[in-house]
Amino acid sequence: MKQFALIAALLLFGAPRYISAQVIYQHDICPDWTFTDIQGNEHNLYSYLDAGYTVFFAVSSTWCPPCWDHHLSRSLDSLYLSNGPGTAASNVMAFLIEADDSTGSDELHGISGNTLGDWVTGTAYPIIDNAQAIMPLLNTNWYGFVWGVCPSRVIEPPGGPFNVDELNRVLNYCGDHHLANSPNDAALQFVPRYDVCEGASPPLVARLQNIGTAPLTSATIQSTIYVDQDQLTPVDAGLYQWTGNLGTYDFVELTLAQTPLPTGSHTNRMRLIGPDDNPLNDELGGGLQSSTIAPGTTMAIEVLTDANGDQLSWLLYREGTNIPIAGQGYGTLAANSFYSYPQTLIDGACYSFIISTMTQTGLNAPGYFDIKVNNASITGGATLRFQSQVIQFRADYEAGIGDDPMPSRLSLQPNPMNASSQLNLHGVRMPAELHVRDASGRAVHTETLRNTESITLRRGQMAPGLYLVSVRDAVGAMHTVRLAVE
């Protein structure tokens, strides 16, 4: 068990910051807990939050290297000594929670056993031992993370690098957005939904919370969705009217709209209409994933890297899992190289494929990534225009029986092109959007297609080289073919 948890901790420290929705973590409401420290003092999380404290707690084990690194930084000690109870600010509480019941006092004091050193000497804040019960409470088996919890109960963990500046960022954010210090303050908050396949019309969900000291009885929310994250194709999702009665820090999760969208990653903007005491928490932006059906259970993940292959990584999650079931980390992929990774899916399960790059320009054509299930392309050989993208799909064995899925419904003649080529669409559902992009990902031609089975692509100003021709059909499916220009 220790080895598994350590692998999970180390794996996630090197992974992109995507967290399975099964884990209670960023943006979630933290459940309450009560533990007794090694001095015999009892501590209740919500009591500290109700008193206006932002609470940090490090879920650790005496044998965990990332936990030890955090501890040696003394960042929590520094913040606690400057902002803890009894100081002028008095707005921070901190804990070290040793969450492995198989270790004990000797390990904590660095005397013997499975330990990396003395965890007690010099620690300014309370230490709680034998607190493995916190792991199922948070739905996790991770050691090495520090949870930051705002007075509103919302989790806002410090990111990296772990230092006093980052802890202060969380503290200031909690004070600006999540502290009830005025009567009339409604707040919109993100609801994590990373591993739930919502289909082609994903629900637009937000948490409405009362951060005011007086009851909240009504709110009006305006929502806009931007298709494909490009901020150029807004869809007005309309106004949502809410009435009810929320006390301080009470909340309700609302489904504001359900809009048909093409498969892939989208963004949304939501904002409260009408004045209140704190406009800082009245607007919310987030991601929205529309999923598709994968016709079968035999999958291949294809990746053709560009010149920055070592800057690319990908992970595959299955619904209900806390760690990736497959993936490649940064530094493992070579430049301008093709990879194919087979994977067997579980029928009926939902999957999230997450691809990320550390470059600002994304994954450039002719580089691409594709997910094929029973040889049917889910993503259509997509480039990555942003630094990360999530593709969600549900495996369906019966959907693949008797189908004749083609990797692409497009063909070009002649290819390579000299002056022009005929693009045949092979039954692509209309209307559709055509894009031709060069090797840098720049669009050199865009066109709306209506009721046609073929069109002529003319060379025009296209320089010699490789291009990606993509067509998104009327139901959001993407079809691609590569074009060489002489």
BELHU-V843898 format. One record per residue. N is the residue number from 1. OMEGA is omega as a letter, one per 40 degrees, with the letter a starting at -180 (* if undefined). Layout:
n->{N N}
omega->{OMEGA OMEGA}
This chain:
n->{1 2 3 4 5 6 7 8 9 10 11 12 13 14 15 16 17 18 19 20 21 22 23 24 25 26 27 28 29 30 31 32 33 34 35 36 37 38 39 40 41 42 43 44 45 46 47 48 49 50 51 52 53 54 55 56 57 58 59 60 61 62 63 64 65 66 67 68 69 70 71 72 73 74 75 76 77 78 79 80 81 82 83 84 85 86 87 88 89 90 91 92 93 94 95 96 97 98 99 100 101 102 103 104 105 106 107 108 109 110 111 112 113 114 115 116 117 118 119 120 121 122 123 124 125 126 127 128 129 130 131 132 133 134 135 136 137 138 139 140 141 142 143 144 145 146 147 148 149 150 151 152 153 154 155 156 157 158 159 160 161 162 163 164 165 166 167 168 169 170 171 172 173 174 175 176 177 178 179 180 181 182 183 184 185 186 187 188 189 190 191 192 193 194 195 196 197 198 199 200 201 202 203 204 205 206 207 208 209 210 211 212 213 214 215 216 217 218 219 220 221 222 223 224 225 226 227 228 229 230 231 232 233 234 235 236 237 238 239 240 241 242 243 244 245 246 247 248 249 250 251 252 253 254 255 256 257 258 259 260 261 262 263 264 265 266 267 268 269 270 271 272 273 274 275 276 277 278 279 280 281 282 283 284 285 286 287 288 289 290 291 292 293 294 295 296 297 298 299 300 301 302 303 304 305 306 307 308 309 310 311 312 313 314 315 316 317 318 319 320 321 322 323 324 325 326 327 328 329 330 331 332 333 334 335 336 337 338 339 340 341 342 343 344 345 346 347 348 349 350 351 352 353 354 355 356 357 358 359 360 361 362 363 364 365 366 367 368 369 370 371 372 373 374 375 376 377 378 379 380 381 382 383 384 385 386 387 388 389 390 391 392 393 394 395 396 397 398 399 400 401 402 403 404 405 406 407 408 409 410 411 412 413 414 415 416 417 418 419 420 421 422 423 424 425 426 427 428 429 430 431 432 433 434 435 436 437 438 439 440 441 442 443 444 445 446 447 448 449 450 451 452 453 454 455 456 457 458 459 460 461 462 463 464 465 466 467 468 469 470 471 472 473 474 475 476 477 478 479 480 481 482 483 484 485 486}
omega->{i a i a i i i a a a a i a a i a i a i a i a i a a i i i a i a i i i i a a i i a i a i a a i i i i i i i i a i i a i a i a a a a i i a i i a a i a a i i a a a a a a a i i i i a i a a i a i i a i a i a i i a a a i i a i a a i a a i i a a a a i i a a a i i a i a i i i a i i i a a i a i i i i i i a i i i a a a i a i i i e a a a i a i i i i i a i i a a a a i a a i a a a i a i a a i a i a a i i a a a i a i i a i i i a i i i i i i i a i i i a i a i i i a i i a a a a a i a a i a i a i i a i a i a i i a i i a i a a i a i a i a i a i i i i i i i i a a i a a a a a a a a i a i a a i a a i i a i a i a i i a i i a i a a a a i a i i i i i i a i i a i a i i i i a i i a a i i i a a i i a i i i a i a i a i a i i a i a i i i a a i i a i e i a i a i a i a i i a i a i i a i a a a a i i i i a a i i a a a a a a i i i a i i i i a i a i e i f i i i a i i i i a i i i a a e a i i i i a i a i a a i i i i a i a i i i i i i i i a a i a a i i i a i i i a i i a a i i i a i a i a a i i a *}
